[in-house]
Structure formats: C-alpha cells, structure tokens
Amino acid sequence: MTSMTARGTTLHYDDTGSSTGLPVLLIHGHPFNRTLWAPQAEALAAAGHRAITPDLRGYGDSGVEAGTVYLADFADDLVGLLDHLDIDRAVVGGVSMGGQIAMEVQRGHADRVRALVLSDTSAPAETDDGRAFRNRLADRLLAEGMDRYADEVIGKMLADYNVTAMPEVAAHVLRMMRATDPRGAAAALRGRAERPDYRDTLAAVRSPVLIVVGADDFYTPVADAEAIRALVPHAVLTVVDGAGHLPGAEQPGRFNTALLDFLATQVAART
C-alpha cells in the first residue's frame, strides 16, 4: 500500500503488476474500499497489466472528509493519482458509485481515459426521491454508524443466495461496510445525490467500453446495463450469471475473463 496527498487529503492505493503494462484504474463503490478489487488486481498483474486500486477519500485507509464530496471531487482525486504515477491515459473502471465516478472522469477528463469499464451502475441523474433517500441515509449513518445498515443491505449488495452460498465473500463485504467511516459514507451519499446526468457523456464516447452486470443485481439490474449499451452501441455487454451487485467479488473468474478479453481484443488492439 502506498499513499499520496490529493487536495489536502491522504489517499491510499495499491499499484500492482508491471510498471510498463497497460494501466487499469479500478474504482470501488459505496461503502467499500480498494480490497473489493483484489481478485481483479491479481488477474491483471498475472496478465502483464498494471492495476491501480485506490481507496476513495472517506473510505478504507484514506483520509476522511466530512460534509459533501461530489463525484467530481473523487474524479479530480483520481486524475491527481494518475499524475502522481506519471500515467497519461488509463483504462478507467468502477462498480456502482465507482462506475459513476468513472463516467465523471470521462466527462471532465476524457483525455485521460483509454477505455471505460462500467460495472453495475447507471447513467441518469438522481431522481428527487433518490436524492431525498440518500440524504436521509447520510443522516442515519452519522447517527447510527454502519453496522445495522451493513446487515440490512448485504442481501442486496450480493445476490441473496450468495450470502449463504459464499460465506467468505459475504464476510469480506460486511467487513468493508462496517469498517467505513460514517462521515466519509455520508459525505459521498450527499454528493452522489447531486450527480449530473451522464447519458450525453456516454453517447459521445468513442473509446472502447465494457459493461458488466450481475444477472441478479438488485440495485442496478440488467435493464440499466442495457440502457448504457443503447447509448454506446459499440460497447461490449457481459451479463454475469450467479451474481448480484458485485460480480467482481461474487464471480471473479467470470468477471476477470470478460475484463481480460476486453483488454486484449478491444483496448490493446488500438494501441
């Protein structure tokens, strides 16, 4: 684990694989940390690529910022990390909120994006009801902490059948959620509630795009992935059977096969 300072906050990250390999920046969702991507980092490194997996500000080992952190703040942090690592352009991917941050990197810093990987995410702006829900949840997490929330949502973060079928995966996901600082989680929820609409951004993308979704995703179902594919007709869409909202954790072999094939056939072919 290494660290850097981005706009007054210490960010921790892992940088694994070949320093000369294709750089792949993977962004975790809420309320997780960089260890969510451990199976992908290992597979990328084994294939000769370079995997960069940061803890977003407010999550994992990174510094906590209370108040509101917008998706643009996270995106600026990540571009700062690429600058710190002297990486001009990277494959930028994320799951859930991390996917929306990847879209924000594309929106604000398209020249830094070699390709996009969007897992279990959605492009439209938040609805009025969704905005109110996220702000209420932020208040609740600050008041109660993370434990009760983690117990309530584990069967939605993972496909419900995987909670018992994959006890080690469920335990890891619960540990990440429970360890998250409520102040960081709340700040991200408030910022995400104000996110812009990324549909125009996606419609303008000409670089390679991989869309991945768990077949049984509760939060962002296959229809959301298909909506992104409709915006980006050249994108590759992979539906991962036996997975919910976190297919990279629930079915890492299937996820990694899709990712590595995409990098070999869609990205490396353009370099």
Secondary structure as the mmCIF struct_conf table of DSSP 4:
data_model
#
loop_
_struct_conf.conf_type_id
_struct_conf.id
_struct_conf.beg_label_comp_id
_struct_conf.beg_label_asym_id
_struct_conf.beg_label_seq_id
_struct_conf.end_label_comp_id
_struct_conf.end_label_asym_id
_struct_conf.end_label_seq_id
STRN STRN1 THR A 2 ALA A 6
TURN_TY1_P TURN_TY1_P1 ARG A 7 GLY A 8
STRN STRN2 THR A 9 GLY A 17
TURN_TY1_P TURN_TY1_P2 SER A 19 THR A 20
BEND BEND1 GLY A 21 GLY A 21
HELX_LH_PP_P HELX_LH_PP_P1 LEU A 22 LEU A 22
STRN STRN3 PRO A 23 ILE A 27
TURN_TY1_P TURN_TY1_P3 HIS A 30 PRO A 31
HELX_RH_3T_P HELX_RH_3T_P1 ARG A 34 TRP A 37
HELX_RH_AL_P HELX_RH_AL_P1 ALA A 38 ALA A 46
TURN_TY1_P TURN_TY1_P4 ALA A 47 GLY A 48
STRN STRN4 ARG A 50 PRO A 54
HELX_LH_PP_P HELX_LH_PP_P2 ASP A 55 LEU A 56
TURN_TY1_P TURN_TY1_P5 ARG A 57 GLY A 58
BEND BEND2 TYR A 59 TYR A 59
TURN_TY1_P TURN_TY1_P6 GLY A 60 ASP A 61
BEND BEND3 SER A 62 SER A 62
HELX_LH_PP_P HELX_LH_PP_P3 GLY A 63 VAL A 64
BEND BEND4 GLY A 67 GLY A 67
HELX_RH_AL_P HELX_RH_AL_P2 LEU A 71 HIS A 84
TURN_TY1_P TURN_TY1_P7 LEU A 85 ASP A 86
BEND BEND5 ASP A 88 ASP A 88
STRN STRN5 ALA A 90 VAL A 95
TURN_TY1_P TURN_TY1_P8 SER A 96 SER A 96
HELX_RH_AL_P HELX_RH_AL_P3 MET A 97 GLY A 108
HELX_RH_3T_P HELX_RH_3T_P2 ALA A 110 ARG A 112
STRN STRN6 VAL A 113 SER A 119
BEND BEND6 ASP A 120 ASP A 120
BEND BEND7 PRO A 124 PRO A 124
HELX_LH_PP_P HELX_LH_PP_P4 ALA A 125 THR A 127
HELX_RH_AL_P HELX_RH_AL_P4 ASP A 128 GLU A 144
BEND BEND8 MET A 146 MET A 146
HELX_RH_AL_P HELX_RH_AL_P5 ASP A 147 MET A 157
BEND BEND9 LEU A 158 LEU A 158
HELX_RH_AL_P HELX_RH_AL_P6 ASP A 160 ALA A 165
HELX_RH_AL_P HELX_RH_AL_P7 PRO A 167 ALA A 179
BEND BEND10 THR A 180 THR A 180
HELX_RH_AL_P HELX_RH_AL_P8 PRO A 182 ARG A 192
TURN_TY1_P TURN_TY1_P9 ALA A 193 GLU A 194
HELX_RH_AL_P HELX_RH_AL_P9 ARG A 199 ALA A 203
TURN_TY1_P TURN_TY1_P10 ALA A 204 ALA A 204
BEND BEND11 SER A 207 SER A 207
STRN STRN7 VAL A 209 GLY A 214
TURN_TY1_P TURN_TY1_P11 ALA A 215 ASP A 216
BEND BEND12 PHE A 218 THR A 220
HELX_RH_AL_P HELX_RH_AL_P10 VAL A 222 LEU A 231
TURN_TY1_P TURN_TY1_P12 PRO A 233 HIS A 234
STRN STRN8 VAL A 236 VAL A 240
TURN_TY1_P TURN_TY1_P13 ASP A 241 GLY A 242
BEND BEND13 GLY A 244 HIS A 245
HELX_RH_AL_P HELX_RH_AL_P11 PRO A 247 GLU A 250
BEND BEND14 GLN A 251 GLN A 251
HELX_RH_AL_P HELX_RH_AL_P12 PRO A 252 PHE A 262
HELX_RH_PI_P HELX_RH_PI_P1 LEU A 263 VAL A 267
HELX_RH_3T_P HELX_RH_3T_P3 ALA A 268 ARG A 270
#
